Amino acid sequence: MKTEILRELSNAIETYDRKEAERCALELVQRKIDPLKALDVMTLAIRKVGDGFGSGELFLPELVGAAAAMQAATPIIEKELKRLGAKRESLGIVVIGTVFGDIHTIGKTMVATLLTAGGFTVIDLGINVTAESFVAGIRTHRADILAMSALMTTTAPEQRKVIETLKKEGLRNKVKIMVGGGAITQGFAEGVGADGYDPTAPGAVKLAIKLLGK
């Protein structure tokens, strides 16, 4: 019976069913099934979708749907982990957000979801995040990586502002910086002094692993 509900959770993510994923997560908690096992199942499911997207077998709507399903279940499972005092081994801490003036969330959310599935601890600051808030997030959570998204060309320069602010605060050398979003290119990333750029959410996970030498 335990394997059945875990299988249902996996299937909910692979079929982009947000409500079913949430239901499965709640049932897992009620039945006192190990939340770490649930996270492992979710990780495998979202990786499968991510790999399908990377190979061209699946498309952006499928990746968005799978990420949404996983997001519905993750807070429930993480709350149970915290209640039990259980910990999942982390590859590193990532602070992520969409820069100030930009309210686009889909790309940032997908990256956050896949980073979580990839084994990182992710602190999502949301959208419209100021340079000062990024700095505060890095300090508070002792981040290993800062990941910034900007979809619009008008907000892309905010990434430079954040990096310059980190330099002023003496934090630039203490954190790796990843940038991405529709307005960002490899040339832009290099120009603002970021440590890395990737145009896709699955690629961002590989980049994060590379930046930390994992």
Buried (B, 14 or more C-beta within 10 A) or exposed (E): EEEEBBEBBBBBBBBBBBEBBBBBBBBBBEEEBBBBBBBBBBBEBBBBBBEBBBEEEBEEEBBBBBBBBBBBBBEBBBEBBEEEEEEBEEBBBBBBBBBBBBEBBBBBBBBBBBBBBBBBBBBBBEBBBBBEBBBBBBBEBEBBBBBBBBBBEEBBBBBBBBBBBBEEBEBBEEBBBBBBBEBBEEEBBEEBBBBBBBEBBBBBBBBBBEBBEE
